[in-house]
Amino acid sequence: MTPAELSRTVLHAVRRAVDEGELSVTVPERAVVAPPGPGGCGDYATNIALQLARAAGRPPRDVAEILRTRLLGEPRFTDVVVTGPGFLNLSLHGTASAGLVEEILRRGQWYGHATTGFSGAAVRLRCPAEVRAVVVADTLARVLRSQGDFVRVECEGRPAPEWESVLGADVTPRGPRIADQDVTPRGPRIADRHVTTTTREPHIPDRDVTVRPVPVPAPADPLPLGRDAGRWALLYPAAHDRPKIPGDHLVQRESNPLFRVRYAHARTRALLRNAADLGFDPEPGPVSEAEALVAALGDHPRVLAATATQHTPDRLARHLVTVADAAMPLLPAVLPLGEEKPSAAHRARLALAEAAGTVLAGGLSLLGIDAPDHL
């Protein structure tokens, strides 16, 4: 059960409460569903009751209890608990996590991307000719396009050619200029009614974004790190934080977040190869003690959308670390040990591991970083 499906289920409960006269509110277009925060429980949580309380003229916990009674009838939920001021916490059956894994494996690295091509906004990204700003702008363009936006990057100056050849940051403007739009004439000119013209009128983009993260401090230079470590060093810190160059981005040990992400991905690919040698394939199914990983995978579409709207590639980088750290405890139990035969549980764990590797590869690709099968 994906977060999008959960959102629709929550909204259906709101609609039922409105139709039955228990709530007098306008049903929102979307309910935010995410992993529970501190004090929460279950697999997912939503603040829809807090969102509706003022319009309903009732305390948030009262609204939450009204929705809880309807959500408990959903067969894919094992429990619905109200916590804090009115958060609804949703616990899912194992078959629901299997549906999420099926969705990820079906969509592949495009899980979490817009499904209808260009369906968003026209965005103009501006950035100064500074290495970190150019890499951030290039990454934001990738993420925005994944969410269906049309993006044009404009650099205020000439980027150094090494930023593209070494770091893979391409901010070359392509496609029609967002600032201009061809306009067909509405009629003949008054001065000469036998002449038609085509004019150009200014068109304001839906969003005009300037990217100005804290620059790389002189004399530090990310280029010697290479493409993958160099981009990670510039993208992982928040925009208001100073990047650490060189840092430990090339060190292959647990303290290096980039290594943990790429190592977890490589492990999932190795498990698929080993399972093929043993003669069994992944098959989505219920997996016990993997709630943190399932929640992190289900949260991936929301993280991509938030990264695009808030222009924060560091959010995506940190999310990939969360996925990798949640996947690692699962991996030792994927393959059968000794004389043990592959079971349905092994196939389900293998499918979940493959889904984790798929999300890691897709996220790294949006950051412009390679996801090697061998590490």
N, C-alpha and C positions, 0 to 999 in steps of 0.2 A: 504494500500500500504506500504510494508515494505521497510526499507532502501536498502535491496538487490534489490528489484524491481525498486526502484528509481535509483539506480546505473546503472542498465541495461538500463533504459529509457534514462538516460543522455548519456550513451555510444552509444545508438542507434542514438541520435541526432548528436553526433560527427561523427559517421560513415556516416550518410546522408550528412553532410557538406563536408566530404572528397569525397564521391562519386560524389557529385554535383560540385566539384571543388572549393569550397569556402575556404577550409582549406587544407593545404598540411602537414599533420602530420601522425604519426603512432597512431592508435587508442589504447589507453592504455587498460590494462586488467581490470582495476577497477577504478571507480570514487568514491571518498570519499564523502558521504552524511551524514550530521549531523545537529542537531539543529542549527539555526543561532546564530552567536555571537553578540557582541555589535555592534549596527548600522545596524544589519540585520533585516529581517522581514519574515513573512510567517511561514511555518511549518518546512522546512528544507532548508539547503544551501549547495552548493558545490563550491569548488575552482578549478574546472576542467579547467576553462578558464585561470587562472593563471598558472596552470600546463602545458598547451599547448602553451602558448604565445611565448616562446622563439623559440620552434621548428617551429611554424607557421610564425615567423618573423613579428608579429603584436602585437599591444598593447593588454593587457589582456581584456580591456573593449570592444575592437572591436571583439575579439573572443567570449566574453560573449554575445554580441548582435547577432552574427551569430547563436549561439546555442539557444538563447532566442526565435528567430522567429520559430525555429523548436519545441521547447518544448511547446510553446503556443498552438500547435495543439494537444497536449495530452489531451484527454477528462477528465482525472482525476485531472488536474490542473485547479484551478480557476484563477491563476495569476502567472507570472514569472517576477521577478524584479531584475535588476542589481544594486548592491550597492558597495560602496567602490572602490577598485582598479579593481574589476571584479568578485565579488562573485555573483553567481546566486541563488536567493532566491525563493523557490517553495512553493506555497500555494495549499493545497489539498482540494478537495470536501469532504464532510462529509462521503460519501460512501467509500473513501479511508481509513479513520480511521477505518471504520467497517471492512475492509479487514485485517487491522493490528490486530484488536481484534480477529477476526476469526483465524488468524495464531497463535496468542499466546495461545488461548484456545485449538487449535488442538495440538500444540506441548507440552503444559503444562510446567512443570518446566524445560524442555529441550529446550525451546525457546532460541535461541542464541547459542546452542551447534552445533558442527559439525554433519552433517547428514549422513556421510559415514563411521563412525567408525574410525579406525586408518588411517589418511590421511595426517598427518603432519610430524613433525620432531621427531628424537630421542633426548631427552633432559636429561642430567644428572644434577641434582640439588645437589650442595654441601652446607653444612651449618655447622657452629660450634655447639658444644654441649652447647647451650645457649637457654633459654626458648623462647625468642622472635624469634630468628632465626629459631628454630625448628617449631614453629607455622606458621611462614611465609612460610617456605619451604613446609610444609604440605598443606597449602592453595594454594600456587602456583601450586603444583602437581595436585590438584583437578581442578583448572582452566585450566591448560595446557591440561589435559586429556579431558576436555569438548570440547576443540578445535581440538581434534583428534591427539594429540601428545602422543608418548610413553614416559613415565617419570620414571626415577629411582632416588630416593633420597639417598644420602650418607652423613651420619653425621660424622663429624670429632671428634669422641669421643662417649661416651656412654650417651644417653639422660637419664634424671631422669625418673623413671617409672611413677611418678605422672604427668608428662607432657602428657602422653597418657591416664592414667586412669582418670584424672581430666579434662584436657583441650582437650582430644581427638586428640592429635597430633601424628600421626603414621608415622614415617619416617623409618620403617623397610624396608630394601631393598627387593624387590620382583622381580621375573622374571629373565631372562638372563641378565648378566652384559653387559652394553653397551660398556664397554671398551674392551671386547673380542668378537670374532665372530668365530664360527666354520667354517673352510674352508676345502672343499673337495680337495684331492690331485689332482694336475694337471697332474701327470704322475709318473712313477716309478723313484726311486732314481737311480742316475747314478752308485753309488757304488754297488747296488744290484737291478737289474732290475726285480727280482721276488718278491719284497716286496713293498707293498703299505702302506702309512701312512696317518694319519689325524693330521694336525697341527692346531695351534691356532695363528692367527695373530692379531695384534692390530687394532682396528677399532675406528676411531675418531667419536664421536657423532656429530650430526648436530649442537647441541648447548651444550655448557658446561657452566653452570651458577653457580656462587657462591653467596649465599644469606648471607649478613652481615648487617642487619639493626642495628641501634643504640641499644645497649643492654638495658635491664631493669636495672635501677640504683639500686645498693644495698642501703639499705636492702629491697627495695620494692619487693613484691611477688604477682603475679597475681593469684595464686592458690586459696586464700580465696574468690575471686570473683566468682568462679565456671566456668564451661565451657563457657557459652554464653558470659557473661560480661567479663570474662578473655580474651577470644579470641578477642572480639571487642576492648578491651583496647590495645591489641598488634597490631591489624591490621589496625585500623582506622587512626592512625597517619602515615604520610609518613615515609619511611624507614630512612630518615636523621633526623627525629624529635624524641625527647625522649618521650616515652609513659608515660602517667599519671596514676600512680598506687597509690591508688585505684581510684582516680577521683570520678565522680558521675555516674558511669556506672550501678549501681544498683538502682538508684533513678528513680521512675516512675513519671517523669514530662517532660514538653515540652523541657526543656533545654538539655535533654539527647538524643542524636541522635539515640542511639540504641533503646530506648523506643519508639521514634517516628516511627521508621521503624517497630518494632514488633506490636505496637498499630495499625498502619494503616493496617497491614496484618490481625490482629484479627478483626478489624472493617469490612473488606471486607467479611470475613467468616461469621460474625454475620449477615450481610446484606443478604447473600445468604440463611441462615437459616430462617430469618424473611420473605424473599420473598416467600420461599417455604410454610411457614405457611399461607401466603396471597393468595397462589395459582398461582403465576406466576414465570416464569423462565427467565434467561438472554437470550437476543437475540441481537447480534451485529447490530448496526445501527448508524446513525449520532448523535453526541452529541455536543451541543453548549457549548462554553466557557470552553472547556477542552483541548485547544491547547497545553498547557505546559505539561500536563500529556501524551497526545498522542505522543508528541515529545520525552519525556523521555523514554516511552516504546519502541518507534521505535529505539531509540539510544542504547538499551540494547545489541544487538549483537555486535555493534562496541566497546562498553565498555568492553565486555568480551574479544574480540580479542586484544584490547589495553592492558588490564590487563595481558594477557598471553604473549604478545610480549615484553612488557616493564617491566614485573615482578613487578607490582605495585598493590597488593591487596587493598591498601587504595583507589585506583581509583574506584574499585567496591563498596567498603563500602560507599564512598561519593555519588556514583550514586544511591544507594538504598535510601539514605536520600533524594536525589532530587526527586525520584519517590514517596516516602511517602509524602513529603511536597506538591507535585503537586496533589496527590490523595485526600488529606484531604478536600479541598473545594468542591469536587464533592459529597462526601459521604452523606451529609445531604439531598441531593435532590434525592437520589436513590429510596426511598420508597414513596408511595403515602401518603398524609396527610389527616386525618379526614375521610370524606366520599368519598374522591377521589378514582376513580377506576384506577387500573394499566393500563398504556398506553404503546404505542410503545416507547415513550421517556423514561419511567421508565425501560423498558426491556433493552434498549440500554445503559442506565447509569449503570444498574446492570451488564451487560456484560463487560463494561469498568472497573468497580470496580473489577470484578472477574479477569480480565486480569492484573490489577495492583497488586492484591494479589498474583497472580501466579508468576509474575516477582519478587516480594519481596521474596516469599518463595524459588524460585530457586536460587536467589542471596545469601540469607542467608545460604542455604544448601552448596553452594560452599565455603562460609566462614567458614563452620563447625559449624554454629549457628542454633539453633532450631527456627522454626517459629510457635508459638502456635496458635491454633484456638481460644483460650480463654485467655484473659489477664486482 
